[in-house]
């Protein structure tokens, strides 16, 4: 194959290292045609669809809200209440002024958030009580709102009263109903877990109001908060809590959404000490000893955060103190005003072995979940032969060449399909001719690979950090998932909640704690699940806690882990051609990697391969061409090949 040169002005600028959460991007939930929400990347691939304004990560939005005005109609009270809920001060004190005393006492906003689209399809319909003026039409709102007053039912009649002249007159009915109708985008639960809603899911909420001292107040409402996408974009942030893989070797991000308020450093540490969210519970570990609490707020002065823990923290041994410090430092270093962290117990700074008292993220770089072997690169499998993808800097840009791997897997003596290279680059697995036998050999080894697994029709291979090889096998009774650690060591993996649903592609995360699966006869859904280790080392793991991501996409064809909290997928958006997308593990559609407006999309895309850091996104097509994403354009790097990265 020839050498492919990418001009300097088209060098890869996307895939910048680090997750979107580490950069503390604001939650952006514009109602797009894709998924209703999108995250703004700080560099690289363009964002597909409209987005809410980006705010710097160190900005705290102070929302000014007003108390209920005198004489407000029921619909105005509801509208004012919805606007006031974005103010978290004093336990949503202003919002509670819109409620009756009993409703204010029972309303619990912290139970969760329902996010609705502010796309012009939001409406408040009031069923006015007899004798109450129609709602005004001049409401001042942040987003398009239609306020509709419906006619009272035919059976409604005024409540009679007797005037001094003895004639019956109408008096207001002491209660009223206001219905909110909108499109539901997502929910954020009490743990901060974001769950996208199916496309165009309707949302209907009823408020009941009563007269209190001549003023309308809400007497019955749902628990939690109702926030528009615009509101959430202004007052929430997406952040990662960092826990440990079961072997305590690397950190695992657990994304949550928290109100962007002063004191976020304190909130982050408290959430970290409380443990992982339900999605990762059982799949990750923590080095924080049980019962450890935060003794005071976490101040940040001159870039240094002070974390004062209770005595229970001292129960951690040397290794656990290092891991605990890594969890705390990586979690806090997402805040732009934090450059170092000091951990203390009862006010006395604790010296962490190998780190001293003041630590930075670089202190604990060994816990980075996205670290691959030195000089890690991409690979191409072409005609059953494995080659290393070599990218060199040249005066005209970058040049891509292929260097065949030494030994039988590179010279064609043993031909492997759907190859997968282990994270340390030492092993290669592939499917032998016939599609049912998985062979594993050393990369560059002169020894012939040996059989590790024999199935029916193997369609996907993926390595985890423990050199466990995950295998997707299609049998007459359905899809089966296996993990093997050597010949005659195959363990069947049960996926709780999946049933008999077909799985067409599978990739395990490089930290080994999560699995991404394309499911459905037509690849209709992308699911993530947590890997729960068995009680004994010899037990097979299970996959549980399935959650769906990117519900606005369909026709998924291929999935690959870019880094610890971002996936690359081939999928289809409504009215669009099949294309690569970057998707956050919390469910957000991050970005489309389609080129500039008017650029021809990739045709016949079948496979996507992604890696952390500066490793470029690779896409293989049905014709065998492999393209590399360089900035916003696609450059041909090889023909008659299949792309892959370690993992």
C-alpha positions in Angstrom: 0.0 0.0 0.0 1.2 3.5 -0.7 1.9 6.3 1.7 -1.0 8.7 2.4 -0.2 12.3 3.2 -2.6 14.5 5.1 -1.9 18.3 4.5 -0.8 20.3 7.5 -3.9 22.4 7.5 -6.0 19.3 7.8 -4.1 17.6 10.7 -6.3 16.0 13.3 -7.6 18.5 15.8 -10.4 16.6 17.2 -10.2 13.9 19.9 -8.4 16.2 22.2 -7.4 14.3 25.3 -9.6 14.3 28.3 -13.3 13.8 28.8 -15.9 16.5 28.4 -16.7 16.2 32.1 -13.2 16.9 33.2 -13.5 20.2 31.3 -16.7 20.8 33.3 -18.9 21.6 30.3 -22.2 22.9 31.1 -25.2 20.7 30.5 -26.6 21.8 27.1 -30.1 20.6 26.3 -31.4 22.3 23.3 -34.2 20.3 21.7 -32.5 19.1 18.6 -33.8 16.7 16.0 -31.3 14.2 17.2 -31.8 13.5 20.9 -33.2 16.7 22.4 -29.8 17.4 24.0 -26.3 18.0 22.9 -23.0 18.7 24.7 -20.7 21.4 23.3 -17.2 19.9 22.7 -14.3 22.3 23.4 -12.5 21.3 20.2 -12.7 18.9 17.3 -15.8 17.6 15.6 -18.6 20.1 15.0 -21.8 20.0 17.0 -24.8 18.8 15.1 -27.9 20.8 15.7 -28.7 24.0 17.7 -27.3 24.3 21.2 -27.9 26.6 24.2 -25.2 29.3 24.8 -22.0 28.0 26.2 -20.9 29.5 29.5 -17.4 29.4 30.8 -16.9 26.5 33.3 -16.0 28.9 36.1 -19.1 31.0 35.8 -21.9 30.7 38.4 -25.1 31.9 37.0 -27.0 34.0 39.5 -30.7 33.8 38.5 -32.9 36.7 39.6 -36.4 35.6 40.4 -39.4 37.4 41.7 -42.0 36.8 44.4 -45.6 36.3 43.3 -47.2 39.6 42.2 -50.5 40.6 43.7 -53.5 39.6 41.7 -51.7 37.1 39.5 -53.9 34.6 37.7 -53.5 30.8 38.3 -51.5 30.4 35.0 -49.2 33.3 36.0 -48.6 31.7 39.4 -47.6 28.4 37.8 -45.4 30.2 35.2 -43.8 32.2 38.0 -43.2 29.1 40.1 -41.5 27.4 37.2 -39.2 30.3 36.7 -38.5 30.6 40.5 -37.4 27.0 40.9 -34.1 27.8 39.2 -33.1 29.7 42.3 -31.6 27.3 44.8 -31.0 29.8 47.6 -32.4 29.1 51.0 -34.0 25.8 49.9 -35.9 27.4 47.0 -37.4 30.0 49.3 -38.8 32.2 46.5 -40.4 29.3 44.7 -42.1 28.2 47.9 -43.8 31.6 48.1 -45.9 30.5 45.2 -47.2 27.5 47.2 -49.7 27.2 50.0 -48.1 26.7 53.4 -48.9 23.0 53.4 -47.6 22.5 49.8 -44.5 24.5 50.6 -43.8 22.2 53.6 -44.3 19.0 51.6 -42.6 19.9 48.3 -39.2 18.2 48.0 -37.3 19.6 45.0 -34.3 17.4 45.6 -36.1 14.2 44.6 -35.2 14.8 41.0 -35.6 17.0 37.9 -37.8 16.5 34.8 -36.3 18.4 31.9 -38.7 19.6 29.2 -38.0 21.1 25.8 -38.4 24.9 25.4 -39.0 24.6 21.6 -42.3 26.4 21.2 -44.4 23.3 22.0 -44.7 24.2 25.7 -48.1 25.2 26.9 -50.0 26.0 30.1 -53.7 25.5 29.9 -55.9 27.0 32.7 -59.4 25.8 33.4 -60.6 29.1 35.0 -62.9 29.1 37.9 -66.1 31.0 37.4 -65.7 34.7 38.2 -62.0 34.6 37.8 -60.6 36.8 35.0 -59.1 35.2 32.0 -55.3 34.9 32.2 -53.4 37.7 30.5 -51.6 37.0 27.3 -48.6 39.3 27.9 -46.5 36.9 30.1 -42.8 37.6 30.0 -41.0 34.3 29.5 -37.6 33.0 28.7 -38.9 30.7 25.9 -41.9 30.5 23.6 -44.9 29.8 25.8 -48.5 29.6 24.7 -51.0 30.2 27.5 -54.4 28.8 26.7 -57.5 29.3 28.7 -60.0 26.5 28.1 -63.7 26.9 28.5 -65.2 25.5 31.7 -67.2 22.3 31.3 -70.9 22.6 30.6 -71.7 21.3 34.0 -69.8 24.1 35.7 -71.9 26.7 37.4 -71.2 29.7 39.6 -71.3 29.1 43.3 -74.3 31.2 44.4 -74.2 33.9 47.0 -76.9 36.3 48.2 -76.5 40.1 47.8 -78.1 42.7 50.0 -80.9 42.9 47.4 -81.5 39.1 47.8 -80.3 38.3 44.3 -77.9 35.4 43.7 -74.5 36.5 42.4 -71.4 34.6 41.2 -68.4 34.2 43.5 -65.1 32.6 42.6 -64.7 28.9 43.1 -61.9 28.6 45.7 -59.8 26.2 43.6 -58.4 26.1 40.0 -56.5 23.7 37.8 -53.6 24.5 35.5 -52.2 21.9 33.1 -48.7 22.0 31.7 -48.0 20.2 28.4 -44.5 19.9 26.9 -42.0 17.5 25.4 -40.0 15.6 27.9 -36.3 15.5 27.2 -34.8 13.7 30.2 -34.8 13.2 34.0 -32.1 13.8 36.5 -32.6 11.7 39.6 -31.7 12.5 43.2 -28.2 11.0 42.6 -27.6 13.3 39.7 -28.0 10.5 37.1 -29.1 11.8 33.7 -31.6 9.6 31.8 -32.6 10.7 28.3 -36.3 10.2 27.4 -37.4 8.6 24.2 -37.9 11.0 21.3 -41.0 13.2 21.5 -42.2 11.8 24.8 -45.1 13.9 25.9 -45.1 15.4 29.3 -48.3 16.4 31.1 -48.3 17.9 34.6 -51.3 19.2 36.6 -51.2 21.9 39.3 -54.1 22.6 41.6 -54.4 26.1 43.1 -56.4 27.6 46.0 -57.2 31.1 47.1 -55.1 32.2 50.1 -56.0 35.6 51.5 -57.3 36.7 48.1 -54.3 35.4 46.2 -53.9 32.3 44.1 -51.3 29.8 45.4 -50.4 26.2 44.3 -51.8 23.6 46.7 -50.9 20.4 44.8 -47.9 19.7 42.6 -45.6 16.9 41.7 -42.5 16.3 43.8 -39.1 17.3 42.3 -38.5 20.1 39.9 -39.7 20.9 36.4 -36.9 22.7 34.5 -36.7 23.7 30.9 -33.6 22.8 28.8 -32.6 26.5 28.9 -32.8 26.5 32.7 -30.8 23.3 33.1 -28.1 24.6 30.8 -27.7 27.6 33.0 -27.8 26.1 36.5 -26.4 22.6 36.2 -23.0 21.2 35.4 -21.9 17.7 34.3 -19.1 16.4 36.5 -17.4 13.1 37.2 -17.1 11.4 40.5 -14.1 9.1 40.3 -14.1 5.6 41.8 -11.9 2.6 41.3 -12.0 -0.5 39.1 -12.4 -3.7 41.2 -8.6 -4.2 41.0 -8.1 -0.7 42.3 -5.6 0.0 39.5 -7.4 2.8 37.6 -10.1 5.4 38.2 -13.6 5.1 36.7 -15.7 8.2 36.0 -19.3 8.2 37.3 -21.0 11.2 35.7 -23.5 13.2 37.6 -25.3 16.5 37.1 -25.1 19.0 40.0 -26.4 22.6 40.5 -23.7 25.0 39.5 -23.6 27.0 42.7 -20.8 28.4 44.9 -19.6 25.6 47.1 -19.5 23.1 44.3 -16.2 21.8 45.7 -17.9 20.8 48.9 -20.8 19.2 47.1 -18.4 17.1 44.9 -16.5 15.7 47.9 -19.7 14.9 49.8 -21.1 13.1 46.7 -17.8 11.2 46.3 -17.9 10.1 50.0 -21.5 8.9 49.6 -20.4 6.3 47.0 -21.2 5.6 43.3 -24.5 6.0 41.6 -26.8 3.0 41.2 -25.6 2.4 37.7 -22.1 1.6 38.8 -22.8 0.1 42.2 -21.2 -3.3 42.4 -19.0 -2.6 39.4 -16.6 -0.1 41.0 -14.8 0.2 44.4 -13.8 3.1 46.6 -10.7 3.4 48.9 -12.6 5.7 51.2 -13.2 3.8 54.5 -16.8 3.3 55.5 -18.1 6.1 57.8 -15.7 8.7 56.5 -17.3 12.1 56.5 -16.4 15.7 55.6 -15.9 17.8 58.7 -16.3 21.2 57.0 -16.8 22.9 53.7 -14.0 22.6 51.1 -12.4 26.0 50.7 -10.3 26.8 47.6 -7.6 29.4 48.2 -5.0 30.4 45.7 -5.9 27.2 43.7 -5.5 24.9 46.6 -8.6 22.9 47.9 -8.6 21.9 51.6 -10.4 18.6 52.3 -10.8 17.8 56.0 -12.0 14.3 56.7 -13.1 12.5 59.8 -11.0 10.0 61.8 -12.4 7.1 59.8 -10.1 8.1 57.0 -7.1 7.0 59.0 -8.2 3.4 58.8 -7.0 3.3 55.2 -3.7 1.6 54.6 -0.9 3.0 52.5 -2.2 1.7 49.2 -5.8 2.8 50.0 -4.6 6.3 51.1 -3.0 6.7 47.7 -6.1 5.5 45.9 -8.4 7.6 48.1 -6.3 10.7 47.4 -6.4 9.9 43.7 -10.2 9.8 43.8 -10.5 13.1 45.6 -7.9 14.9 43.5 -9.3 13.8 40.2 -12.8 14.7 41.3 -11.8 18.2 42.5 -9.4 19.0 39.6 -12.4 19.3 37.3 -13.0 22.7 38.9 -11.2 25.4 37.1 -10.1 27.2 40.3 -8.5 24.0 41.8 -4.9 23.2 40.9 -3.9 21.2 44.0 -5.5 19.4 46.9 -4.5 19.0 50.5 -6.2 16.2 52.5 -6.4 16.5 56.2 -8.0 14.5 59.1 -9.4 16.6 62.0 -7.5 19.6 60.7 -4.1 17.9 60.4 -2.7 17.5 56.9 -2.1 13.9 56.0 1.1 13.0 54.2 0.3 10.5 51.5 3.2 8.1 50.8 4.8 9.0 47.5 2.9 12.3 47.2 3.5 14.5 50.3 0.6 16.7 51.5 -0.2 18.8 48.4 -1.2 16.8 45.3 -2.2 17.4 41.7 -3.7 15.2 39.1 -0.3 14.5 37.7 0.6 13.1 41.1 -1.8 10.3 40.4 -1.3 10.0 36.7 -0.9 6.2 37.1 -4.6 6.0 37.9 -5.6 7.5 34.5 -8.2 5.1 33.0 -7.2 6.1 29.5 -3.5 5.3 29.6 -2.5 2.8 27.0 0.9 1.3 26.4 3.7 3.8 25.5 3.5 4.8 21.8 0.2 3.1 21.4 -1.2 3.3 17.9 -3.9 2.0 15.7 -3.8 -1.2 13.7 -5.3 -2.4 10.5 -6.3 -5.9 9.6 -6.2 -6.4 5.9 -6.7 -9.7 4.1 -6.3 -11.3 7.5 -2.9 -9.8 8.1 -2.3 -7.4 11.1 -0.3 -4.2 10.5 0.6 -1.3 12.7 -0.7 2.1 11.6 2.3 4.4 11.6 1.7 8.2 11.4 4.7 10.4 10.8 5.1 14.2 10.6 6.2 15.4 7.2 6.6 18.9 5.8 3.3 18.7 4.0 1.3 17.4 7.0 1.2 13.8 8.3 2.0 10.7 6.4 0.3 7.3 7.2 2.0 4.0 6.4 1.5 0.4 7.4 4.1 -1.7 9.1 3.3 -5.5 9.1 3.4 -7.1 12.5 6.2 -9.6 12.7 5.3 -13.3 12.9 2.5 -15.4 11.5 -0.3 -12.9 12.3 1.4 -10.3 10.2 2.9 -12.2 7.3 -0.2 -14.1 6.3 0.6 -17.5 7.6 -2.3 -17.3 10.0 -5.2 -15.1 8.8 -7.4 -13.5 11.4 -10.7 -11.6 11.0 -12.2 -9.1 13.3 -8.9 -8.7 15.1 -8.5 -7.2 18.6 -5.3 -6.2 20.3 -4.9 -6.2 24.1 -4.5 -3.0 26.0 -0.7 -3.5 26.6 -0.2 -4.4 22.9 1.1 -7.8 23.7 -1.7 -10.1 22.4 -3.9 -10.2 19.3 -7.1 -12.2 19.0 -9.0 -12.9 15.8 -11.5 -15.2 14.3 -10.2 -18.0 12.1 -11.7 -19.1 8.8 -15.2 -20.5 9.3 -16.1 -17.8 11.9 -16.4 -20.0 15.0 -12.8 -20.3 16.4 -11.0 -17.5 18.2 -7.2 -17.7 18.0 -4.9 -15.7 20.3 -1.2 -15.1 19.8 1.6 -12.7 20.7 2.0 -9.5 18.7 5.3 -9.9 17.0 5.7 -13.4 18.2 7.0 -16.1 16.0 4.7 -18.7 17.6 1.5 -19.6 16.0 -1.6 -18.4 17.8 -3.7 -21.0 19.7 -7.4 -21.5 20.1 -9.0 -19.9 23.1 -12.6 -20.3 22.2 -14.8 -22.3 19.8 -18.4 -21.1 19.2 -20.9 -20.8 16.4 -20.5 -17.5 14.7 -18.2 -15.0 16.5 -19.0 -11.4 15.5 -17.1 -9.2 18.0 -14.0 -9.3 20.2 -12.9 -6.9 22.9 -10.1 -6.9 25.6 -10.4 -5.5 29.1 -7.6 -4.4 31.4 -7.1 -7.8 33.0 -6.4 -9.3 29.6 -9.9 -10.9 29.6 -11.1 -11.3 26.1 -14.9 -10.6 25.6 -16.5 -12.6 22.8 -19.9 -12.1 21.1 -21.1 -15.3 19.6 -24.3 -15.7 17.5 -25.9 -19.1 18.1 -29.2 -20.8 17.0 -30.7 -19.8 20.3 -29.6 -16.2 20.3 -26.6 -14.0 21.1 -24.2 -15.2 23.8 -21.4 -13.2 25.5 -18.3 -14.9 26.9 -15.2 -13.8 28.6 -12.0 -15.9 28.4 -8.6 -15.6 30.0 -6.9 -18.4 28.2 -7.5 -21.8 26.5 -10.3 -23.8 28.2 -11.3 -20.9 30.4 -14.5 -19.6 28.8 -17.1 -18.1 31.1 -20.6 -17.3 30.0 -21.7 -13.7 30.9 -25.3 -13.2 31.8 -26.8 -9.8 30.9 -29.6 -9.0 33.3 -32.6 -7.3 31.7 -31.7 -8.1 28.1 -33.6 -11.3 27.7 -33.5 -12.8 24.2 -32.8 -9.5 22.5 -30.2 -9.8 19.8 -26.8 -8.2 20.3 -25.0 -7.1 17.1 -21.9 -5.5 18.5 -20.1 -5.3 21.8 -17.2 -3.5 23.4 -16.0 -3.6 26.9 -14.5 -0.4 28.4 -10.8 -0.3 28.8 -11.2 -0.1 32.6 -13.3 -3.3 32.4 -16.3 -1.9 34.4 -18.8 -1.3 31.6 -20.0 -2.9 28.4 -21.4 -1.1 25.4 -23.9 -3.1 23.3 -25.8 -2.5 20.1 -29.1 -4.4 20.4 -32.2 -5.1 18.4 -32.7 -6.8 15.1 -31.8 -3.6 13.2 -29.4 -2.1 15.7 -32.2 0.0 17.1 -30.6 0.8 20.5 -27.3 1.5 22.2 -27.2 0.1 25.8 -24.5 0.3 28.5 -24.3 -2.0 31.4 -22.1 -2.3 34.5 -19.8 -5.3 34.8 -20.4 -6.9 38.2 -17.5 -9.3 39.2 -18.3 -12.8 40.5 -17.9 -13.6 44.1 -14.9 -15.8 43.4 -12.1 -15.2 40.8 -13.3 -18.2 38.9 -16.9 -17.0 38.7 -18.1 -15.4 35.5 -19.0 -11.7 35.7 -22.6 -10.4 35.1 -23.7 -7.3 33.3 -26.5 -5.4 35.0 -28.1 -1.9 35.4 -28.6 -1.4 31.7 -29.2 2.1 30.6 -29.9 3.5 27.2 -27.8 6.3 25.5 -28.5 8.5 22.5 -32.2 7.5 22.1 -32.4 10.0 19.2 -30.2 7.8 17.1 -31.1 4.5 15.5 -29.6 2.0 13.0 -26.5 1.6 15.1 -23.8 -0.3 13.1 -20.6 -0.2 15.2 -19.4 1.1 18.7 -16.0 1.8 20.1 -14.7 3.3 23.4 -12.9 6.6 22.7 -12.0 7.2 26.4 -13.4 6.4 29.8 -16.6 8.3 29.4 -17.1 8.8 25.6 -18.1 6.4 22.9 -17.8 6.6 19.1 -20.7 5.0 17.2 -21.9 4.6 13.7 -25.6 5.4 13.6 -28.4 7.2 11.9 -30.2 10.4 12.9 -33.7 11.2 11.6 -33.5 12.3 8.0 -29.7 11.8 7.9 -27.3 9.3 6.4 -25.3 6.8 8.5 -22.5 8.7 10.2 -20.1 8.6 13.1 -21.2 10.2 16.4 -19.5 10.8 19.7 -21.8 9.9 22.7 -21.3 10.4 26.4 -21.8 7.4 28.7 -24.5 9.4 30.5 -26.7 9.4 27.5 -25.8 12.7 25.7 -25.3 13.0 22.1 -21.9 14.7 22.2 -21.3 15.7 18.6 -21.6 14.6 15.0 -18.3 14.0 13.3 -19.7 14.8 9.9 -17.5 17.2 8.0 -18.2 20.9 7.1 -21.6 21.9 5.7 -21.9 20.6 2.2 -19.2 18.0 2.5 -20.1 14.5 1.2 -20.7 12.0 4.0 -18.8 8.8 4.2 -20.7 6.1 2.3 -20.8 2.5 3.2 -19.4 3.0 6.7 -19.3 -0.3 8.6 -16.8 0.0 11.4 -15.6 2.7 13.8 -12.4 2.6 15.9 -11.6 5.2 18.6 -8.8 5.7 21.1 -8.0 8.2 23.8 -5.8 11.3 23.5 -4.6 12.4 20.1 -5.4 9.1 18.5 -7.6 9.9 15.5 -11.0 8.5 14.8 -10.9 5.7 12.2 -13.8 4.5 10.0 -13.9 1.5 7.8 -16.2 1.1 4.9 -17.8 -1.8 3.1 -15.4 -1.4 0.2 -12.4 -1.8 2.6 -11.4 1.8 2.6 -10.3 3.2 6.0 -10.6 6.9 6.7 -9.1 9.1 9.4 -10.8 12.1 10.9 -8.6 15.1 10.6 -10.2 18.2 12.0 -13.5 18.3 10.2 -12.5 16.3 7.1 -11.9 12.6 6.3 -8.6 11.5 4.9 -8.1 8.1 3.2 -5.4 6.2 5.0 -5.7 2.7 3.6 -7.7 0.4 1.4 -8.8 -3.2 1.8 -8.5 -3.0 5.6 -10.3 -3.1 8.9 -9.3 -0.5 11.6 -8.8 -1.1 15.4 -7.2 0.3 18.5 -6.1 -1.6 21.6 -9.0 -2.7 23.6 
